Amino acid sequence: PCLQLRAVRGATTIAQDTPEAIQQGVEELFDQLIQHHQLKPEDIVWLFFTVTPDITTMSPAKAVRLKYQWADIPLMCAQEPFIEGLPAHCIRVLIQFYTSLERHQLVPVYLNGATT
């Protein structure tokens, strides 16, 4: 099958701003994203994370590197602006990757009260 360049989003919230909670939340999110989209490291182009301003103890990119050892995949993080009403302690990711999946087969993963 022909590989296409695609992207999918995911997000989760964590109970508190600790390295352990960030690590656990990122692992849970990525385990589901990898499973749903059959992601392989060689197919991933880059990951872009955002975090709400109340997450300061660890970068989600570091959590990914610790768990998956993806040393050659570009990762970037940014802080979201404070917007009233959005979930607290929220980690979002946008992953760009090559896949044979059609666009309608891509499934965003939102966990623990996180939304678009």
N, CA, C and O atoms as CSV, one atom per row, in Angstrom:
chain,resi,resn,atom,element,x,y,z
A,1,PRO,N,N,0.824,-1.203,0.000
A,1,PRO,CA,C,0.000,0.000,0.000
A,1,PRO,C,C,0.862,1.259,0.000
A,1,PRO,O,O,1.986,1.261,0.503
A,2,CYS,N,N,0.327,2.301,-0.560
A,2,CYS,CA,C,1.023,3.579,-0.652
A,2,CYS,C,C,0.978,4.300,0.695
A,2,CYS,O,O,-0.076,4.397,1.324
A,3,LEU,N,N,2.120,4.798,1.121
A,3,LEU,CA,C,2.179,5.544,2.377
A,3,LEU,C,C,1.859,7.012,2.109
A,3,LEU,O,O,2.346,7.606,1.147
A,4,GLN,N,N,1.040,7.575,2.971
A,4,GLN,CA,C,0.665,8.978,2.907
A,4,GLN,C,C,1.158,9.677,4.173
A,4,GLN,O,O,1.260,9.054,5.230
A,5,LEU,N,N,1.458,10.954,4.065
A,5,LEU,CA,C,1.814,11.753,5.228
A,5,LEU,C,C,0.524,12.189,5.911
A,5,LEU,O,O,-0.310,12.862,5.306
A,6,ARG,N,N,0.364,11.802,7.176
A,6,ARG,CA,C,-0.852,12.105,7.933
A,6,ARG,C,C,-0.472,12.692,9.289
A,6,ARG,O,O,0.699,12.701,9.670
A,7,ALA,N,N,-1.468,13.178,10.002
A,7,ALA,CA,C,-1.254,13.684,11.361
A,7,ALA,C,C,-2.469,13.332,12.200
A,7,ALA,O,O,-3.589,13.248,11.695
A,8,VAL,N,N,-2.232,13.126,13.487
A,8,VAL,CA,C,-3.319,12.841,14.411
A,8,VAL,C,C,-3.020,13.530,15.729
A,8,VAL,O,O,-1.863,13.722,16.103
A,9,ARG,N,N,-4.094,13.899,16.429
A,9,ARG,CA,C,-3.953,14.579,17.713
A,9,ARG,C,C,-4.313,13.659,18.850
A,9,ARG,O,O,-5.004,12.655,18.683
A,10,GLY,N,N,-3.824,14.034,20.008
A,10,GLY,CA,C,-4.200,13.343,21.228
A,10,GLY,C,C,-4.024,14.290,22.387
A,10,GLY,O,O,-3.296,15.278,22.287
A,11,ALA,N,N,-4.691,13.993,23.492
A,11,ALA,CA,C,-4.557,14.821,24.689
A,11,ALA,C,C,-4.962,14.012,25.904
A,11,ALA,O,O,-5.751,13.071,25.818
A,12,THR,N,N,-4.405,14.400,27.032
A,12,THR,CA,C,-4.775,13.815,28.304
A,12,THR,C,C,-4.640,14.872,29.382
A,12,THR,O,O,-3.977,15.891,29.188
A,13,THR,N,N,-5.259,14.628,30.500
A,13,THR,CA,C,-5.032,15.467,31.665
A,13,THR,C,C,-4.416,14.602,32.751
A,13,THR,O,O,-4.598,13.385,32.773
A,14,ILE,N,N,-3.688,15.243,33.645
A,14,ILE,CA,C,-3.065,14.549,34.764
A,14,ILE,C,C,-3.597,15.154,36.057
A,14,ILE,O,O,-4.026,16.308,36.087
A,15,ALA,N,N,-3.564,14.364,37.119
A,15,ALA,CA,C,-4.140,14.799,38.390
A,15,ALA,C,C,-3.327,15.905,39.055
A,15,ALA,O,O,-3.882,16.795,39.699
A,16,GLN,N,N,-2.006,15.837,38.893
A,16,GLN,CA,C,-1.146,16.842,39.519
A,16,GLN,C,C,0.123,17.011,38.695
A,16,GLN,O,O,0.477,16.146,37.894
A,17,ASP,N,N,0.792,18.117,38.898
A,17,ASP,CA,C,2.001,18.446,38.156
A,17,ASP,C,C,3.220,17.833,38.850
A,17,ASP,O,O,3.922,18.499,39.610
A,18,THR,N,N,3.453,16.542,38.569
A,18,THR,CA,C,4.645,15.869,39.070
A,18,THR,C,C,5.267,15.109,37.905
A,18,THR,O,O,4.556,14.723,36.977
A,19,PRO,N,N,6.582,14.887,37.934
A,19,PRO,CA,C,7.193,14.101,36.862
A,19,PRO,C,C,6.553,12.717,36.712
A,19,PRO,O,O,6.398,12.217,35.598
A,20,GLU,N,N,6.186,12.108,37.834
A,20,GLU,CA,C,5.582,10.779,37.777
A,20,GLU,C,C,4.221,10.812,37.082
A,20,GLU,O,O,3.915,9.935,36.275
A,21,ALA,N,N,3.404,11.819,37.391
A,21,ALA,CA,C,2.085,11.941,36.769
A,21,ALA,C,C,2.221,12.251,35.283
A,21,ALA,O,O,1.462,11.725,34.469
A,22,ILE,N,N,3.171,13.091,34.926
A,22,ILE,CA,C,3.403,13.415,33.516
A,22,ILE,C,C,3.855,12.168,32.771
A,22,ILE,O,O,3.343,11.874,31.691
A,23,GLN,N,N,4.810,11.431,33.337
A,23,GLN,CA,C,5.299,10.204,32.705
A,23,GLN,C,C,4.153,9.215,32.492
A,23,GLN,O,O,3.997,8.666,31.401
A,24,GLN,N,N,3.362,8.993,33.524
A,24,GLN,CA,C,2.252,8.045,33.433
A,24,GLN,C,C,1.217,8.503,32.395
A,24,GLN,O,O,0.740,7.696,31.598
A,25,GLY,N,N,0.874,9.786,32.405
A,25,GLY,CA,C,-0.117,10.302,31.460
A,25,GLY,C,C,0.350,10.205,30.024
A,25,GLY,O,O,-0.419,9.818,29.144
A,26,VAL,N,N,1.605,10.553,29.778
A,26,VAL,CA,C,2.158,10.489,28.423
A,26,VAL,C,C,2.221,9.040,27.944
A,26,VAL,O,O,1.888,8.750,26.795
A,27,GLU,N,N,2.642,8.141,28.810
A,27,GLU,CA,C,2.707,6.728,28.426
A,27,GLU,C,C,1.328,6.182,28.082
A,27,GLU,O,O,1.178,5.474,27.086
A,28,GLU,N,N,0.325,6.497,28.885
A,28,GLU,CA,C,-1.033,6.030,28.617
A,28,GLU,C,C,-1.528,6.573,27.276
A,28,GLU,O,O,-2.108,5.836,26.479
A,29,LEU,N,N,-1.298,7.855,27.034
A,29,LEU,CA,C,-1.714,8.478,25.781
A,29,LEU,C,C,-1.006,7.844,24.587
A,29,LEU,O,O,-1.649,7.490,23.599
A,30,PHE,N,N,0.301,7.701,24.675
A,30,PHE,CA,C,1.059,7.176,23.545
A,30,PHE,C,C,0.804,5.701,23.303
A,30,PHE,O,O,0.803,5.259,22.154
A,31,ASP,N,N,0.589,4.935,24.350
A,31,ASP,CA,C,0.253,3.520,24.154
A,31,ASP,C,C,-1.002,3.397,23.294
A,31,ASP,O,O,-1.065,2.541,22.412
A,32,GLN,N,N,-1.995,4.237,23.540
A,32,GLN,CA,C,-3.219,4.188,22.749
A,32,GLN,C,C,-3.022,4.729,21.336
A,32,GLN,O,O,-3.532,4.153,20.374
A,33,LEU,N,N,-2.284,5.836,21.205
A,33,LEU,CA,C,-2.024,6.378,19.868
A,33,LEU,C,C,-1.247,5.378,19.011
A,33,LEU,O,O,-1.562,5.192,17.835
A,34,ILE,N,N,-0.248,4.743,19.586
A,34,ILE,CA,C,0.557,3.747,18.860
A,34,ILE,C,C,-0.312,2.576,18.444
A,34,ILE,O,O,-0.243,2.123,17.301
A,35,GLN,N,N,-1.127,2.085,19.360
A,35,GLN,CA,C,-1.988,0.944,19.066
A,35,GLN,C,C,-3.020,1.280,17.992
A,35,GLN,O,O,-3.174,0.518,17.037
A,36,HIS,N,N,-3.726,2.395,18.124
A,36,HIS,CA,C,-4.788,2.749,17.174
A,36,HIS,C,C,-4.272,2.974,15.754
A,36,HIS,O,O,-4.972,2.696,14.781
A,37,HIS,N,N,-3.042,3.480,15.643
A,37,HIS,CA,C,-2.533,3.878,14.324
A,37,HIS,C,C,-1.340,3.051,13.854
A,37,HIS,O,O,-0.694,3.397,12.865
A,38,GLN,N,N,-1.051,1.968,14.556
A,38,GLN,CA,C,0.078,1.092,14.216
A,38,GLN,C,C,1.360,1.892,13.970
A,38,GLN,O,O,2.090,1.643,13.011
A,39,LEU,N,N,1.614,2.853,14.851
A,39,LEU,CA,C,2.778,3.727,14.684
A,39,LEU,C,C,4.065,2.977,14.949
A,39,LEU,O,O,4.207,2.271,15.947
A,40,LYS,N,N,5.004,3.150,14.026
A,40,LYS,CA,C,6.356,2.619,14.185
A,40,LYS,C,C,7.308,3.814,14.178
A,40,LYS,O,O,7.088,4.776,13.442
A,41,PRO,N,N,8.354,3.762,14.985
A,41,PRO,CA,C,9.274,4.910,15.061
A,41,PRO,C,C,9.776,5.381,13.697
A,41,PRO,O,O,9.915,6.584,13.473
A,42,GLU,N,N,10.044,4.460,12.795
A,42,GLU,CA,C,10.584,4.859,11.488
A,42,GLU,C,C,9.565,5.610,10.636
A,42,GLU,O,O,9.945,6.258,9.661
A,43,ASP,N,N,8.293,5.540,10.977
A,43,ASP,CA,C,7.256,6.244,10.222
A,43,ASP,C,C,6.929,7.622,10.785
A,43,ASP,O,O,6.282,8.428,10.115
A,44,ILE,N,N,7.371,7.899,12.008
A,44,ILE,CA,C,7.049,9.168,12.657
A,44,ILE,C,C,7.984,10.267,12.168
A,44,ILE,O,O,9.204,10.102,12.171
A,45,VAL,N,N,7.410,11.384,11.750
A,45,VAL,CA,C,8.193,12.521,11.259
A,45,VAL,C,C,8.570,13.436,12.428
A,45,VAL,O,O,9.743,13.766,12.601
A,46,TRP,N,N,7.578,13.850,13.234
A,46,TRP,CA,C,7.819,14.701,14.392
A,46,TRP,C,C,6.628,14.677,15.330
A,46,TRP,O,O,5.533,14.251,14.963
A,47,LEU,N,N,6.865,15.147,16.559
A,47,LEU,CA,C,5.820,15.287,17.575
A,47,LEU,C,C,5.858,16.721,18.080
A,47,LEU,O,O,6.928,17.269,18.346
A,48,PHE,N,N,4.691,17.318,18.210
A,48,PHE,CA,C,4.606,18.661,18.765
A,48,PHE,C,C,3.654,18.615,19.954
A,48,PHE,O,O,2.485,18.256,19.808
A,49,PHE,N,N,4.157,18.979,21.128
A,49,PHE,CA,C,3.381,18.977,22.358
A,49,PHE,C,C,3.025,20.396,22.765
A,49,PHE,O,O,3.774,21.338,22.504
A,50,THR,N,N,1.867,20.537,23.409
A,50,THR,CA,C,1.582,21.738,24.177
A,50,THR,C,C,1.148,21.288,25.564
A,50,THR,O,O,0.601,20.201,25.750
A,51,VAL,N,N,1.408,22.157,26.525
A,51,VAL,CA,C,0.971,21.901,27.900
A,51,VAL,C,C,0.308,23.169,28.422
A,51,VAL,O,O,0.645,24.279,28.010
A,52,THR,N,N,-0.632,22.985,29.329
A,52,THR,CA,C,-1.256,24.137,29.968
A,52,THR,C,C,-0.241,24.771,30.920
A,52,THR,O,O,0.696,24.101,31.353
A,53,PRO,N,N,-0.414,26.054,31.251
A,53,PRO,CA,C,0.582,26.764,32.063
A,53,PRO,C,C,0.828,26.161,33.448
A,53,PRO,O,O,1.821,26.494,34.097
A,54,ASP,N,N,-0.061,25.282,33.906
A,54,ASP,CA,C,0.111,24.683,35.227
A,54,ASP,C,C,0.975,23.417,35.211
A,54,ASP,O,O,1.090,22.743,36.235
A,55,ILE,N,N,1.578,23.086,34.076
A,55,ILE,CA,C,2.508,21.960,33.996
A,55,ILE,C,C,3.917,22.526,33.842
A,55,ILE,O,O,4.255,23.126,32.822
A,56,THR,N,N,4.735,22.320,34.885
A,56,THR,CA,C,6.067,22.929,34.897
A,56,THR,C,C,7.186,21.981,35.342
A,56,THR,O,O,8.359,22.340,35.248
A,57,THR,N,N,6.847,20.780,35.823
A,57,THR,CA,C,7.884,19.940,36.444
A,57,THR,C,C,8.621,19.035,35.475
A,57,THR,O,O,9.702,18.540,35.796
A,58,MET,N,N,8.053,18.806,34.281
A,58,MET,CA,C,8.723,17.934,33.311
A,58,MET,C,C,8.099,18.138,31.946
A,58,MET,O,O,6.896,18.375,31.830
A,59,SER,N,N,8.909,18.045,30.931
A,59,SER,CA,C,8.440,18.144,29.556
A,59,SER,C,C,7.857,16.807,29.106
A,59,SER,O,O,8.436,15.759,29.395
A,60,PRO,N,N,6.724,16.821,28.404
A,60,PRO,CA,C,6.214,15.562,27.865
A,60,PRO,C,C,7.170,14.945,26.840
A,60,PRO,O,O,7.175,13.728,26.658
A,61,ALA,N,N,7.969,15.764,26.176
A,61,ALA,CA,C,8.963,15.228,25.243
A,61,ALA,C,C,9.977,14.358,25.994
A,61,ALA,O,O,10.380,13.305,25.499
A,62,LYS,N,N,10.380,14.792,27.170
A,62,LYS,CA,C,11.301,13.990,27.976
A,62,LYS,C,C,10.649,12.670,28.359
A,62,LYS,O,O,11.305,11.628,28.348
A,63,ALA,N,N,9.366,12.704,28.696
A,63,ALA,CA,C,8.654,11.477,29.052
A,63,ALA,C,C,8.644,10.489,27.883
A,63,ALA,O,O,8.825,9.287,28.081
A,64,VAL,N,N,8.433,10.996,26.669
A,64,VAL,CA,C,8.458,10.133,25.478
A,64,VAL,C,C,9.846,9.545,25.281
A,64,VAL,O,O,9.991,8.349,25.028
A,65,ARG,N,N,10.862,10.386,25.396
A,65,ARG,CA,C,12.237,9.884,25.214
A,65,ARG,C,C,12.593,8.826,26.257
A,65,ARG,O,O,13.252,7.839,25.929
A,66,LEU,N,N,12.168,9.017,27.508
A,66,LEU,CA,C,12.447,8.041,28.561
A,66,LEU,C,C,11.787,6.697,28.282
A,66,LEU,O,O,12.408,5.650,28.467
A,67,LYS,N,N,10.546,6.720,27.843
A,67,LYS,CA,C,9.776,5.490,27.626
A,67,LYS,C,C,10.158,4.791,26.326
A,67,LYS,O,O,10.409,3.586,26.322
A,68,TYR,N,N,10.204,5.537,25.225
A,68,TYR,CA,C,10.307,4.920,23.902
A,68,TYR,C,C,11.693,5.011,23.276
A,68,TYR,O,O,11.939,4.383,22.246
A,69,GLN,N,N,12.602,5.776,23.871
A,69,GLN,CA,C,13.967,5.890,23.343
A,69,GLN,C,C,13.995,6.393,21.896
A,69,GLN,O,O,14.813,5.937,21.097
A,70,TRP,N,N,13.099,7.335,21.557
A,70,TRP,CA,C,13.043,7.880,20.209
A,70,TRP,C,C,14.014,9.049,20.091
A,70,TRP,O,O,13.591,10.203,20.018
A,71,ALA,N,N,15.294,8.762,20.072
A,71,ALA,CA,C,16.323,9.799,20.062
A,71,ALA,C,C,16.413,10.535,18.726
A,71,ALA,O,O,16.878,11.674,18.684
A,72,ASP,N,N,15.979,9.907,17.641
A,72,ASP,CA,C,16.139,10.523,16.325
A,72,ASP,C,C,14.854,11.130,15.770
A,72,ASP,O,O,14.809,11.517,14.603
A,73,ILE,N,N,13.816,11.218,16.588
A,73,ILE,CA,C,12.560,11.842,16.168
A,73,ILE,C,C,12.504,13.251,16.753
A,73,ILE,O,O,12.616,13.407,17.968
A,74,PRO,N,N,12.334,14.276,15.927
A,74,PRO,CA,C,12.241,15.639,16.458
A,74,PRO,C,C,10.997,15.806,17.334
A,74,PRO,O,O,9.886,15.450,16.941
A,75,LEU,N,N,11.211,16.352,18.522
A,75,LEU,CA,C,10.135,16.621,19.471
A,75,LEU,C,C,10.198,18.086,19.862
A,75,LEU,O,O,11.282,18.644,20.034
A,76,MET,N,N,9.037,18.706,20.000
A,76,MET,CA,C,9.001,20.109,20.401
A,76,MET,C,C,7.846,20.313,21.358
A,76,MET,O,O,6.807,19.661,21.245
A,77,CYS,N,N,8.034,21.224,22.304
A,77,CYS,CA,C,6.997,21.541,23.289
A,77,CYS,C,C,6.768,23.052,23.326
A,77,CYS,O,O,7.673,23.849,23.080
A,78,ALA,N,N,5.525,23.413,23.642
A,78,ALA,CA,C,5.178,24.815,23.834
A,78,ALA,C,C,4.112,24.899,24.916
A,78,ALA,O,O,3.413,23.928,25.201
A,79,GLN,N,N,4.005,26.080,25.511
A,79,GLN,CA,C,2.988,26.302,26.527
A,79,GLN,C,C,1.767,26.935,25.880
A,79,GLN,O,O,1.886,27.886,25.108
A,80,GLU,N,N,0.592,26.401,26.198
A,80,GLU,CA,C,-0.656,26.980,25.702
A,80,GLU,C,C,-0.964,28.261,26.457
A,80,GLU,O,O,-0.530,28.419,27.598
A,81,PRO,N,N,-1.699,29.172,25.852
A,81,PRO,CA,C,-2.138,30.354,26.597
A,81,PRO,C,C,-3.197,29.935,27.618
A,81,PRO,O,O,-3.886,28.931,27.439
A,82,PHE,N,N,-3.313,30.707,28.672
A,82,PHE,CA,C,-4.383,30.451,29.633
A,82,PHE,C,C,-5.695,30.881,29.003
A,82,PHE,O,O,-5.860,32.038,28.615
A,83,ILE,N,N,-6.614,29.955,28.906
A,83,ILE,CA,C,-7.949,30.247,28.378
A,83,ILE,C,C,-8.949,29.694,29.371
A,83,ILE,O,O,-8.952,28.498,29.664
A,84,GLU,N,N,-9.783,30.555,29.879
A,84,GLU,CA,C,-10.751,30.133,30.880
A,84,GLU,C,C,-11.642,29.022,30.358
A,84,GLU,O,O,-12.105,29.048,29.218
A,85,GLY,N,N,-11.869,28.035,31.232
A,85,GLY,CA,C,-12.767,26.946,30.896
A,85,GLY,C,C,-12.096,25.716,30.315
A,85,GLY,O,O,-12.716,24.655,30.246
A,86,LEU,N,N,-10.839,25.834,29.895
A,86,LEU,CA,C,-10.140,24.662,29.375
A,86,LEU,C,C,-9.693,23.777,30.533
A,86,LEU,O,O,-9.506,24.264,31.648
A,87,PRO,N,N,-9.520,22.483,30.278
A,87,PRO,CA,C,-9.097,21.577,31.352
A,87,PRO,C,C,-7.730,21.975,31.913
A,87,PRO,O,O,-6.852,22.439,31.185
A,88,ALA,N,N,-7.573,21.784,33.213
A,88,ALA,CA,C,-6.280,22.022,33.865
A,88,ALA,C,C,-5.369,20.814,33.658
A,88,ALA,O,O,-5.829,19.713,33.356
A,89,HIS,N,N,-4.069,21.045,33.827
A,89,HIS,CA,C,-3.062,19.973,33.733
A,89,HIS,C,C,-3.243,19.149,32.456
A,89,HIS,O,O,-3.305,17.920,32.505
A,90,CYS,N,N,-3.326,19.824,31.331
A,90,CYS,CA,C,-3.594,19.151,30.056
A,90,CYS,C,C,-2.340,19.089,29.191
A,90,CYS,O,O,-1.633,20.083,29.025
A,91,ILE,N,N,-2.082,17.920,28.651
A,91,ILE,CA,C,-0.979,17.674,27.720
A,91,ILE,C,C,-1.608,17.306,26.383
A,91,ILE,O,O,-2.410,16.376,26.302
A,92,ARG,N,N,-1.239,18.039,25.335
A,92,ARG,CA,C,-1.745,17.750,23.992
A,92,ARG,C,C,-0.563,17.411,23.080
A,92,ARG,O,O,0.560,17.866,23.296
A,93,VAL,N,N,-0.844,16.604,22.061
A,93,VAL,CA,C,0.204,16.257,21.104
A,93,VAL,C,C,-0.380,16.209,19.699
A,93,VAL,O,O,-1.535,15.832,19.501
A,94,LEU,N,N,0.435,16.594,18.736
A,94,LEU,CA,C,0.140,16.436,17.315
A,94,LEU,C,C,1.292,15.613,16.751
A,94,LEU,O,O,2.457,15.994,16.870
A,95,ILE,N,N,0.957,14.488,16.138
A,95,ILE,CA,C,1.971,13.583,15.584
A,95,ILE,C,C,1.821,13.562,14.073
A,95,ILE,O,O,0.726,13.351,13.553
A,96,GLN,N,N,2.920,13.780,13.373
A,96,GLN,CA,C,2.913,13.639,11.922
A,96,GLN,C,C,3.676,12.369,11.582
A,96,GLN,O,O,4.767,12.130,12.100
A,97,PHE,N,N,3.088,11.551,10.700
A,97,PHE,CA,C,3.686,10.249,10.402
A,97,PHE,C,C,3.241,9.758,9.021
A,97,PHE,O,O,2.268,10.249,8.449
A,98,TYR,N,N,3.978,8.783,8.508
A,98,TYR,CA,C,3.615,8.124,7.252
A,98,TYR,C,C,2.821,6.874,7.580
A,98,TYR,O,O,3.172,6.122,8.490
A,99,THR,N,N,1.745,6.657,6.829
A,99,THR,CA,C,0.871,5.519,7.095
A,99,THR,C,C,0.108,5.137,5.839
A,99,THR,O,O,-0.045,5.941,4.919
A,100,SER,N,N,-0.366,3.904,5.815
A,100,SER,CA,C,-1.264,3.481,4.738
A,100,SER,C,C,-2.724,3.701,5.120
A,100,SER,O,O,-3.620,3.457,4.312
A,101,LEU,N,N,-2.969,4.164,6.352
A,101,LEU,CA,C,-4.335,4.450,6.783
A,101,LEU,C,C,-4.891,5.646,6.017
A,101,LEU,O,O,-4.176,6.602,5.718
A,102,GLU,N,N,-6.172,5.570,5.710
A,102,GLU,CA,C,-6.858,6.695,5.088
A,102,GLU,C,C,-7.192,7.722,6.163
A,102,GLU,O,O,-7.250,7.392,7.347
A,103,ARG,N,N,-7.411,8.959,5.751
A,103,ARG,CA,C,-7.685,10.042,6.701
A,103,ARG,C,C,-8.867,9.712,7.621
A,103,ARG,O,O,-8.814,10.004,8.816
A,104,HIS,N,N,-9.924,9.111,7.083
A,104,HIS,CA,C,-11.106,8.792,7.892
A,104,HIS,C,C,-10.838,7.676,8.911
A,104,HIS,O,O,-11.652,7.457,9.808
A,105,GLN,N,N,-9.712,6.975,8.785
A,105,GLN,CA,C,-9.367,5.913,9.728
A,105,GLN,C,C,-8.566,6.433,10.926
A,105,GLN,O,O,-8.355,5.705,11.896
A,106,LEU,N,N,-8.126,7.676,10.859
A,106,LEU,CA,C,-7.361,8.253,11.959
A,106,LEU,C,C,-8.302,8.619,13.094
A,106,LEU,O,O,-9.366,9.198,12.874
A,107,VAL,N,N,-7.899,8.274,14.306
A,107,VAL,CA,C,-8.753,8.479,15.462
A,107,VAL,C,C,-8.000,9.292,16.510
A,107,VAL,O,O,-7.033,8.795,17.087
A,108,PRO,N,N,-8.421,10.541,16.772
A,108,PRO,CA,C,-7.796,11.287,17.863
A,108,PRO,C,C,-8.054,10.559,19.181
A,108,PRO,O,O,-9.099,9.935,19.363
A,109,VAL,N,N,-7.097,10.645,20.090
A,109,VAL,CA,C,-7.236,10.001,21.392
A,109,VAL,C,C,-7.275,11.077,22.457
A,109,VAL,O,O,-6.311,11.823,22.631
A,110,TYR,N,N,-8.392,11.160,23.174
A,110,TYR,CA,C,-8.573,12.122,24.253
A,110,TYR,C,C,-8.890,11.350,25.525
A,110,TYR,O,O,-9.878,10.617,25.577
A,111,LEU,N,N,-8.056,11.508,26.553
A,111,LEU,CA,C,-8.172,10.745,27.787
A,111,LEU,C,C,-8.371,11.654,28.999
A,111,LEU,O,O,-7.965,12.816,28.994
A,112,ASN,N,N,-8.986,11.117,30.011
A,112,ASN,CA,C,-9.083,11.767,31.320
A,112,ASN,C,C,-9.678,13.167,31.268
A,112,ASN,O,O,-9.198,14.077,31.944
A,113,GLY,N,N,-10.710,13.335,30.475
A,113,GLY,CA,C,-11.408,14.624,30.417
A,113,GLY,C,C,-10.826,15.626,29.441
A,113,GLY,O,O,-11.348,16.732,29.307
A,114,ALA,N,N,-9.750,15.258,28.756
A,114,ALA,CA,C,-9.177,16.172,27.752
A,114,ALA,C,C,-10.083,16.222,26.541
A,114,ALA,O,O,-10.742,15.239,26.200
A,115,THR,N,N,-10.109,17.380,25.893
A,115,THR,CA,C,-10.912,17.564,24.690
A,115,THR,C,C,-10.052,18.224,23.626
A,115,THR,O,O,-8.871,18.501,23.838
A,116,THR,N,N,-10.656,18.465,22.503
A,116,THR,CA,C,-9.949,19.086,21.405
A,116,THR,C,C,-9.349,20.395,21.850
A,116,THR,O,O,-8.704,21.080,21.056
